[in-house]
């Protein structure tokens, strides 16, 4: 009898990927995060699905009080190694969002950088994360667009989910974050050169939003 749950294979995949010595997506921060975070006053920031910690560590180096989480314990190990290498401290939790006890309006910013949650929960997770952001707080988002499927067909090294339901559209983000002033929302082609698994031209959605009211 197979007692494996649907998420078991996903967890095995990420633990295997992050258990290697080399950083799967490199040690440098995402360009969009780097460009946007400098515009914000330093405070408390949350990094969901943070993997090996490259973005969380960068924010900590910039003076932010950083919390991160991921389902992969191997991801946490690599993130803590990177934090030690850079002489910073991050609070990194292992688990799913619904099992982590964050406080309402705890964070000044949330950075969703290639946080591709399962199709059936991704909008639910966005609405849940909204609860933990202060009014006036900022979301910084970059992930693959639905059109990215065509880029994968040309170049497998560019990576990303191969299910269109897991990928994003501008319309989805508007629906998930209706209570935000939109500072930036665009779909664009970019050139990725992040570690072993994000290499080449990609189609991404970039979103920066400032929370104006509570999402009731």
SULKA-V907806 format. One line per field, one symbol per residue. ss: DSSP state (H for helix, E for strand, L for the rest). phi: phi as a letter, one per 20 degrees, with the letter a starting at -180 (. if undefined). psi: psi as a letter, one per 20 degrees, with the letter a starting at -180 (. if undefined). A space follows every 10 residues. Layout:
ss->???
phi->???
psi->???
//
This chain:
ss->LLLLLHHHHH HHHHHHHHLL LLLLLLLLLL HHHHHHHLLL LLLEEEELLL LLLHHHHHHH HLLLEEEEEE LLHHHHHHHH HHHHHLLLLL EEEELLHHHL LLLLLLEEEE EEELLLLLLL LHHHHHHHHH HLEEEEEEEE EEEEELLHHH HHHHLHHHLL LLLLLLLELH HHHHHHLLLE EEEEEEEEEE EEEELLLEEE EEEEEEEEEE ELLLLL
phi->.eefegffff ffgffffeff fffgdndeff ffggfeffed ffadcddfle lenfefffff feofedccba feffffgfff ffffgelcdc edddqegfde deefledebc dddleeeggf cffgfgfffg feeffnfcdd cbbfefffgf fffebfffmn fddffeedcf ffffffcfec feebbbdbec debdmedcco fbdcddcccd fdbfee
psi->pojpqhighg ggghhggiiq gqphkriqqp gggghhhiiq ppbpqpnqli cjjhhggggh hijqoppqqq iphhggghgh ghgghjlrpq ooqprqgiiq mqqplhqhqp onolmnrqhi ighggghghh hipqpirppp pprprhihgh hhhhohihaq qjphhirqrh hghghhmikq pohpoqprpr oqmobhinoa pqpqppppqp phrqn.
//
